[in-house]
Structures are given as structure tokens and as C-alpha cells.
Amino acid sequence: MTLHRLVAWLTLPRLAFAILFLALLVTRDLWDPDYFWHLATGQYIVTHGEIPRADIFSFTHPGKPWVAHEWLFQAMLYLIHEGFGDWGVKLMTALLPMTALYFVYRAARIVQPTGWMPVIGLMVIMILLSSFSTPRPQLVSFVLFAFHLFLLFRVKYAKADTRILGWFVPFMALWVNMHGGYVAGFALVGLFAATEAIQAWYRGWTAEDGRGLRVLAWVLVGMLLASALNPDHVRHWLYPFEVMGMEASRSMISEWASPDFHYLSGQLFLLLVFGYFALSAWRVSRPDLTELAMPMFFILMSLVAVRHQQLALLALLPFMARAWSQLPFETLRIRFARLEARWAARKGREMGGQLEGVLNLILLGVVLLIVVAYAPVREASFTERRDELAPFGAVEFIQQHGLRGRIFGTYHYGGYLIHALYPEQKVFIDGRADMYGDAFLKEHGDIYSGKVGWDKAFDHWQIDMVMTELNAPIHQLLLVRGDFVPVYADQHNGLLVRRELAKEKNLPILP
């Protein structure tokens, strides 16, 4: 692409996408409690040529049935990491949410072809969505959810042929093997079909309504059949609901809890929700049933569990653009149109009509320089605080001294232990809460927090090493009990081993 074409191509929305992508790329640390066991599972799938059907990572549940329902993403993640290293994974982690934002932005542009609101909304939603942008299978759900929403907007507002919705069928076969969020695809399309059918019945059926709704019905049937194309077939349909119904999911795992509006992210999300309803109440024409039911459903889901907030964010942008386009600001619209016309005329006179592109290119160059300068600083910062996120130092100590044995660890450390120590060592617990079940998650929590009877449950598993935060109750209790001694500690984590093992390995005992 020549410089002249680049300048002409680099409009304000494209500049916003470029800046958001670069910001996401450079600020992503490859840390997430589940990232490492996803990577290890992908390695197993690729190297063994099979999907594990039973637990292979823990010594507490060996051989227990395990639904590796995200196997396709895990294999893809491992292949990317193997071929391109950490930066390949970071690129994927930045590219997938940006692709989702592209689809919802395109949907917003269908109902509001001009104006700045979709660009501003895009940037606000990206800020909120960035905290969910970790190298996990949910990224695929972002993209496919946004793609489904985009095609539905094309059918409803751009009057595209409903047959384009046939794309949902093959994508459902992909989605069901990537992430349990495929259920959101059914919710999206099912809500759209139901609300459009109700409205068609209310205003009186037409031949066009009947044809469109028949296509939607067949698409839903096709999606249902496609969702059975997974290793567990129709049994897999119950799996997402079983996970959502787990007590541990609601009480112990933060992303399944309701959002906390004491934090800025929760407050901004709430502000967006209020903004949508304010725009809907103020618009000239009343919102139809689809425009109320679809965003409302995902907003309500986000209030049940914070992990659903990302889908609500993606749904809000195009529906807010639709409401914005219906506001009764005719005078302001005329003035904005005049300003845009004057700006366009000025761009036409100055620098051959490419002033905006030149300024955007200069700004993009400045951002690139900042990114290049900041990337090493970010890497150094992550290295300095890595032990705050995971027990990197404690694991290195185990590897250096050739320690073997059963490790009891903090719940969210399990994924990294699998990545670093499997297959030589197996874990007590990790992020696969669905496989372990409520009873065992509670048992682990009772041991970790030192509840009544913790010692009996702990001794049952014949633990050799304990790797937790220094302030963990189990760490302090074992020091008092005396049969475990400290052999490693950093600012955040500590490693205790049985006194006999410390003597056998001639390990230095810390004071």
C-alpha cells in the first residue's frame, strides 16, 4: 500500500481500532489462572492425537470423567504457542476481541451510518472489555456472538436476505467445540426469532414475515443439530447448565459472582446500562420488542454473573446506536451535519483532501513509538511482580532440587503447576471446577482456611509439600503443627515440605 493510499485509508474509526489493538497487545500479560492448564491440555491433545475423556492432571481424581469441551480452542492455543511463542498468544489475545468489536461496530453503523457515537462507544466498551481479554476460550465466544449480532442487524435493519443467517449453522459446530458460551448464540437467535414473530403477529402477518420466520426456524434447527457435532454429542447440551448450577461456581469463583459496583469497572458498566435505557426512553419512536428484549436479557444475565458482562457490553453498542439515531435532536442534527460538511470541505481544500488521514497517520506513528518504548517496560514490570500472580519462584525451587511428592496448593495456582510440572508431578486441584465438583472444592476450601476438621482431611491425602501464599491459614497452621518446615519464601509465596523430605534432600530450613 502506497503512502497516498494509506493516508486516504486511515480514517478516524480505523485509527481508533489500530490504537485499541496496539494498547491491548502491549498491555496483555500471559497470566490467567486457567491459561496454563488450557495450554497443557492443548499440548496433550496435539501430541497424543486424542481428547482426554478422564482426568489426567490431578492425583486426587485420577480417571474421573472429564468433559474437555473446549478442546478445539486448547489445541489451537498450543499450536499458536508452539509456532509463535508468547507473542503469538498475545497477538491472538488482542486480535480476537478486536474482531468482536469490529462486528458490533459494523452492526452499529447499519443503524447509524454517520456520526461519532459508535466510535466513542467502541472505545468505552473496549476499556471495559479489556479486563476480560485473557488467553482463554471465552475470546471465541466474543467473536461469534458479535458475528451473530451483526448478521441479525443486517436482516432487521438493512433488509438483507434472511438466508445469510445460514452461516450460523457451520459456526455453531465450531463454537460448541471451542467454548460453552455457544448457549449465548441460541439465546441471541432464539430471542430474535421469538420477538420478531410476536411483532409480526401483532401487526398482521405478511408473506415476507412468514418467509423470514420460516428461515429463522430452520436455522435454529440447523444450529441445534450442529451443536451435537462434539465428542459428547447431545449429552453436551446439559453441560453448560450443570456448570452454572454448581454452588462452588457461585460462591468460590469470582467470575461467576454478581458484579461489584464498588469498583470503577462495575460503575462504568452500570452507567452504560442507564445510558441505554435513557436513550430508549428519549427516542422519537418507541423501541420495538426486539430492541428491548435482546439487550435486557444479556443485561440481566450480567447481573447474575460478572462473566456474562462481556456479552452484555457487545450487545449494548449497536442497540445504543439504534436508540441514538432516533433521538429528537433535529436542530442539533442539522448543526452537526453542517459542521461535518464544513469539515469535509476543509479537508477537500487542505492537502488535497487528505488532512484527516495525514493527522491520523502522525498520531498512529506516535502511538507506535510509545508502544515500542513501553513494551520492554511492561515486560520488566511483569517479571518483577510475577510471584504476586503465580508461584514461579517456588516452582523453580522444586525443579532445581528435584523434589517429588504430592503438592497441596492454592486453588488458582493449579493451572501453572500443571503447565510447569506435569507429567512428573500432578496437582491437588486446579481451575477445572466442573470436574472436581462442589464437595471437593468445599473440602479444599476448608483445608486452605483451616476450618474445624482441616487436619483430618489434609492428612487423608498424604501431602508432601504445601505451596500457598505466606498469609494463607494452612501455611500458618502447619508451621505451628511442626511436621512441615519452610524451605522457600519470597515476598508473596512460601513452600513447606515434610520434615523428613527436607532432611532426605538436605534442604536448608528457613527461620
N, C-alpha and C positions, 0 to 999 in steps of 0.2 A: 504494500500500500504506500503510495507516494505521500509526501508531506501535505500536499494540497488536498488530497482525498482524506487524509487523517484529520486535518483541520475541519473539513466540511462534515465529517462523520461524527466528531466528538461534540455532541450536543450536551446540554445540562443533565438530562436523565442518564445518559451514558457515562458522563463524568461521575455522577453520584454512584452508579453501580461500580465503577472502577475503584473509587475511593473506599467504598464499603468493602469490596472484595479484598483490597490490599490491607485494610485495617484488620479484617478478620483473619487473613493469612498470617500476619506478623504477630498477632496477639494470642494465637491459639497455642497453648501448651498441651503436649500429648500426655495429659493426665486426666483420668476419669476412673473411678473405682471399678467400672466394668470394662473399660477399654482393653485391659491386658488379658482378661480371660476370653474376650471375644477374639483377640489376636491369636491366643493359644489354641482356641477351638478351630479357627480357620487353618492354622498350621496342621492340626491333626487331620482335618478333612482333606486337605490337599495332599499331604504326604502319605496318608493311608488309603485315600480314594474311597472313603466311606463316611457317612454321617453317624456320629456316636448316638446310640439309642439308649445307653445307660451311662451312669456317672463314671467318669474316668479320672477325675481330678481330686477327689477327697478320700481320706481314709475313714471317714465317718459314715459314708453312704456308698461304698463301692458296689457297683452293679445295679443300683436303684434306677428304675426307668427315668429317663430324662428326655424331654421334648426339646431338641435343638432346633427350634422353629425359625431361628434367624441364620440358618446355615449358609445360605447363599451370600448374604452380606459378609459373614465371617470369612468365607473363602475369598471373596473379593478383597476384603481388608488385608488379609495375609498376603495375597498376590501383589497388591499395591506396595505394601511394606517391604516385601522381598525384592521387588523390582526397583523401587524408587526411594526406599528408606523413609526416615521420619518426615522429610519434606514432601514426599509423595502423599503420605497420610494427611499432613497439614493442608496440602492443596485440595485433596478430596473434601476435607472437613470445611474448607472455605467455599468450595465450588458448589456443593450440594445445596446449602441454604440460600446461596445467591441465585441458584436456578429456581428454587421455590419462590423467591421474591420476584424474579423475572416474570413468572407465570401470573402471580397475583397482581403485579403491576400492569401486565397486559390486560388482565381482566378489568382493572380499574380504568384503563384507557378506553375500553369499549364503551363505558357509560359516561366517561368524562375525557373526551379526546384531547382537550387543551386545558391549560391551567397548571398551577404549581402544586395543588393539593396532593395528587398522587405521589409526587416526588418527595414532598415533606413527610407525608405519611409513611412512605417507604423507608426513609432514614430513621424515623422514630421506631418503627416496628423492628428494623434491623438491630437497633441498640438493645431492645428488649429480647429479641430472638437470639442474640449472640451468646447469652449465658447458657442456652440450650444447645449450642453448636459444638458438640464434642464428638469424637470419632466413634459413634455408636449407631446402631441400625435405625434409630428414630430419624436420622437425616433423610433416609429414603422415603419415609412417610411424609416428611415436609414436602418433598418434590412431587410425589404422586398425588397428595392431597391438593396441592396448588394446581397441578395439571388438570385434575378432575374439575376443580372450581372454574378454571379458565374456560374449559370446553362448555360447561353448563352456562356460563355467562355468554358465550358466543351463541348458543342456541336460544337463550331467553331474550337477549338484548340486541344481538347482531343478526338475529333471524337466520342463523346458519342451519343447514340441513341436520336434523337430529341423528342422521346416520353416522355423523362424525363421532357420536358417543360410543360407537362400536369399538373404539380404541380402548375403552375401559376394560374390555374382556381380557385381551392379552396382558395388559398392565396389571390386572388383578392376579394373574398367575405368577407374575414377577413379585408383586407386593407381598403375597401371602407367604412366600419363602424368604422374604427379607426382614419383615417386622410385623409384630402383632397389631400395629396400627392400621392394618388393612380394614379393620372393622369400621374405621372412620370413613373409608371410601363407600361402604354400604350405607352408612348413616347419611352421608352427603347426597348420594344419588337417590336413596330412598326418600329422604325428606323433600328433595326437589320434585320427584315424581308425585308424591302424595299431595303436596301443596299446590302444584300446578293442576292436578286432577280436580281438587276441591274447587279451585278458582274457575276452571273450565265448566264444571257442573253448575256453579253459582251463576255464571253469566250466560250459560246456554251452550251446549256442545256445538262445535263446528267440525267439519270434515278434517280440517287441518289439526285441530286439537286431538281428534281420535287417532290420526296417523302418528302424531308426535308421541302420544302417550303409549301407543302400541309398541313403538320403537323402544321407549324407555323400559317398558315391561320386559321385552325380550333382552334388553341389555342387562337388566337386573338378574334375569335367569342365567344369562351367559356368565355374569360375574360370579354368581353362586356356584356354577359348575366349575369355573376356572379356579375358584378358591379351594376346590377339592384336589387340585393338582399339587399336592405336597406330600412329603413322606408319610404323614399320618392320615391323609385323606379327610373324610368327613369328621373323624374324631377331633381334628384340629379346630373345628368350629367352636367347640366349647372352651378351648384353652384360654383365650384372652379373658373370658368372663370368670374362669376359675382363678386366674391371677388377680383380677380386680376384686374378687371376693375374699381374698386372703386377709386375715386380721393383721398379719405382720406387714403386709403391703401398706395398710392404712396407718399403722401405729409406729412402725420402726423405720420405714424407708421414706426419706424426706420428699421425694418427687411424687409420692402417692398421697401426701398430706394436702390439706387445703392451703391456698396461698396465704402468706403472711403479709398483711397490708401495712405492717410497721416499717417495712423496707421500701426503698425508693422504687425498685422494680415493680413491686405489687401496687404501689400508689400510681405509677405511670400507667400500668395496665388498667387500673380502675378508672383513671382519667379518660383513657381511650373508650372504655365501655360507656361511661357517662356521655362522652362526646358523641358516640354513635346514636344514643337514644335522644340526645338533644337535637341533633341534626334531623333525625327521623320525625321528631315532633314538630320541627320548624318548617319542614319542606312544604312546597305548594301542594303536591299531590300526596295522598296518603300512601304509605308503604303497603305493598300487597303482602299476602300471607307468606310467600316465599322469602321476601325481604325481611320479614320479622322472624319467622320460624328458624331459618338456617343459622343466622348469627346467634340468635338466642340459645339454640341448642348447644353450640360449642362454648358459648359464654358460661352457661350453667355447668357444663362438663368441667370447665376450667376452675370453677369454684369448688368442685368436688375434689379434684386432684390437680396440683400445680403442673404436672407433666402434660395435661391437656391444654395448658395455656398457649403453647406454641401454635396449635391448630386454630384456636380462637383468634390469635393475632393475625394469622394468614387469612382467615375468613373476614376479619373486620375491614381490611384495607379496601377491597373492591366494593363492599356494601356501604362503607362510609363515602366512597367516591360517588356512588349512586345517589345517596342522600344529599351530598354536597351539590350535585348537578341539578337538584330540584329545589334549591333554596330560593326564596322570593327576593333576590337582590338584583332586580333588573337594572337599576341605576348603577349599582356597583359593577355589574357585569359589563355594562356599556363602557364604563370608565376603564375597567381593566382591559377590555377589548381595544380601546383607543390607545392605552399605554403599550399594549403588545404590538399594535400596528405601528406606533411611533418607533418602538424598539426595533421592529423588523425593518422599517425604513432606514433607520440609522445604521443598522448592520449592513443594509444594502449599499449605503454610501461609503462607509468606512472600511477600508482594507478589502475592497472587493466583496463585501457581504459576508466576510468570514471573521469578523471581530470576536464574536462569541466563541467560535472554535479556537481562535488563537489564545484568548484568555483562558479557556478551559485547558488547552494543551500546556500552557505555562503552569497553571495550578496543578495539573497532573504531574508535571515534571518535579515540582516542589514536593508533592506528596511522595513521589518515588524516592527522592533523595532522603526524605525523613524516614521512610521505611527501611532503606538500605542502612542508614545510620543507627536506627533503633533496633533492628533485628539482633545484632550481637549483644546489645544491652539487655534485651529481653531474654536471650538465651542464658546470659550470665546471671540474671536475676532468678531464673528458674533453677539453675544449678545451686545457687545459694540457699534457696528455700525448698529444695526438693524433699528433704527429710521431714518437712512440715506436712507434705502431701502424702508421702508413702515411705515405708521403712527401707529406703535404698541402702543406707549405711549398714543397717542391721543384716540385711540380706548379703551384702558384700562380706561381712564378718563371717557369716555361716559358710559362704563359699570358700573363703580364704583358709578357714580352719577345718574344712571337710566335715562339718557337723552333719549328722544324720539322726533322724528321730521324728517323733510326732510333734507338730507345732500347733499351739493354740494361739490364735491371732485376733486382732480387731476385725470386725465384720468387713469393713471396706478395704482391708489390706489383702484379702484373699486373692483378688484378681492379680495383683502384682506378684504374689508368692507363686501362683500358678505359672505366670509368664517366666519368672526367673529361676524357679527350682524344679518344675515338672520336666521329666517324669521321675527324677531321682527322689523327689520329695512330693508328698501330697498334702493337701490342706485340711484344716478342720472345717472351715466354712468359707464361702465367697459370695459374690453377688447374685448367684442363681437362686434367689429366694423361692421361686416356684418349685424347684427340685427338692429343696430341703424341707419345705413345709412349715406351717405355723408352730408346731410343737417344738421342733428342733431350734428354730430361730429364737423362740422364747427361752429354751434351755441355754443357748449360747448367751443371750442377754442376761440371764440370771447369774451365770458363772462370771461373766465380764463385770457385772455390777456388784458382785459379792452378796447376793441375796441369800436368805436362810436356806441352807442345804447346798450351797455352791460347791463346797469341798467334796461332798459325795459324788455329785455329777462330774466334777473335774477329775477326780481320781479314777472314775469309771473308764475314762478314755486313755489312761496311762500316758499322759502327756510328758514329753521330754524337754520341750522348750516353749517359752511364752514370749510372744512378740507383740507389744502393745505400746500405747502412749505411756510416758512416765507417770502421768497422773491417773492412769486407769486404776479403778479399785482393785482388780485382780492382781495387778502388779504389786501394789502395797500389801495386800493380804498375804501373798506368797513370800514376800520378804520377811514379814512378821512370823509366818509359819516356819521358815528356816530351811526347808528342804530344797528350795530353789535359790540360786545365787546370781547376782548381776555380773555379766561378763562384757556387756557392751551398752553404751548410752551416748546419745547425742542430745541436742537441746530439746528434742521432742519425743523420741522413742527409746525404748530400752529392750534388751534381750536378757531373759532369765533362762538358765538351764538347770537341770537337776545337779545337785552337788556331786553325785557320783560321776556324771558325764563330764563335769568341769575338771575333776581330778584325772579321769581317764585321758582327756585331751590336753591336760596340763594348761588349762586356760587361766589367764590372770583374773582374779576376782576383784571387782571394783569395791571401793569402800562404801 
